[in-house]
């Protein structure tokens, strides 16, 4: 039996979690003391019980280590509000990871800019 849906259930649930995390952050959990935190991507296991949440930070107010520790210390609060809004049997375990994609993009753009200025 083949699926007629354009993408997998894990992708749909991950997208919903990403959306809900943004809402939870603005409504219930204040992270402004850390800087401007943006959740960039969610990767969820096939059984929907574990989720990796990737975040980026703009205007850091603390070191990245402290930001990472504080975010992971707020997992219970995020799961509480996520469980109230997510319509699946189990609320997944959450683990936060820093998404360093933006720093790589900035480094590459700097290199390209230096190459262009030399020509």
N, C-alpha and C positions, 0 to 999 in steps of 0.2 A: 504494500500500500504506500503510494508516494504522497508526499505532502503538497498541497496546492498553494500553500502560503508562500509569500515571497521571501520570508526570512524565518529563522528558527525561533522557538519559544524563548530560549536563553537570550537572544538578541532583544526581543520585545520586553522581557522582564528587566534586563540591564538598562534599557532605555527608560523604562518607567522608574527604576530606582534612581537613575541619574537626575531625572526631573524632580522626583520627590525630595532628594537630598538638598537640592537648591532651595526648594520651598521650606524645608525644615530649618535650613541654615538662616533664612531670612525671617522666619516667624518665631522659632522656638529657641535656637541655640546661637548665642552671640559669639562669633569668632573674630570680631573686629580687633581685639587686643593682640591677635597674631599677625594681622595684616589683611589684605584682601585675598581671601581664599576662593578659588574657583574649582569645582569638581569637573574634571575634563573627560573622564572615561570610566566605565564600569565593566569589569570582566567577571562573569559569574560562572560557577561550575555547572556541569550538565544536570546534576541533581538539584540545583537551585538552593543549596544549603550554605555555600560560601561565596562571598563577593569581595573582589579586590576593587577598591575605590582609588582612583588616581586623581591627584589634585595639583594645582599650581598656585603659586603665591606671588602677588604683586605688592610692593610697598611693605616688605617684611618688617615687623616690629620686634621680632625675636629671632634667635638663630634657627636654622632649619632643623636641627636636632630637637630643640624645645618645641617647635611647631609640630613636628612629627609625633613627639611624645604626648602633647596635649590633645591632638586630634584623636590619636588612638586611645586616650583615656576617656574620651567622650563617646566611645562606641556604644555603650549601653543606652545613652540618651538618644542617639541616632536610631538605634534598633527599635526603641520604644515607639518613637513617632513613625518610623517606617512601617512597623507592624500594624499600626492603626490605619494606615492608608493603602498598604499593599495587599492585593487580593490573591494571595497564594497561601498554600497550606502552612508553610514554615517561613518565618522571617530569617533571611540568611545571616550568617555570621559575617561581620564586616571587618576589613583590615584596610587601613589607609596607606597609600604609597605615594611618594613625591613623583610627579611627572616632570622630568627635566627636558622635555621636548623643546620648550620655548628657549631655554638657554642654548641648546644646540643650534636652533634656528638663528639666534642672535649671533653666535660665533661664526656661522657660515655666511650670514649677511655681511659681517664685518670683514671677513676674508675677501668676499666678492667686491666689496667697496674698495678695499686696499688694492686689489688687482686692477679695478677700473681706474683708480686715481694714478696708477703707475703708467698706464697707457697713454 
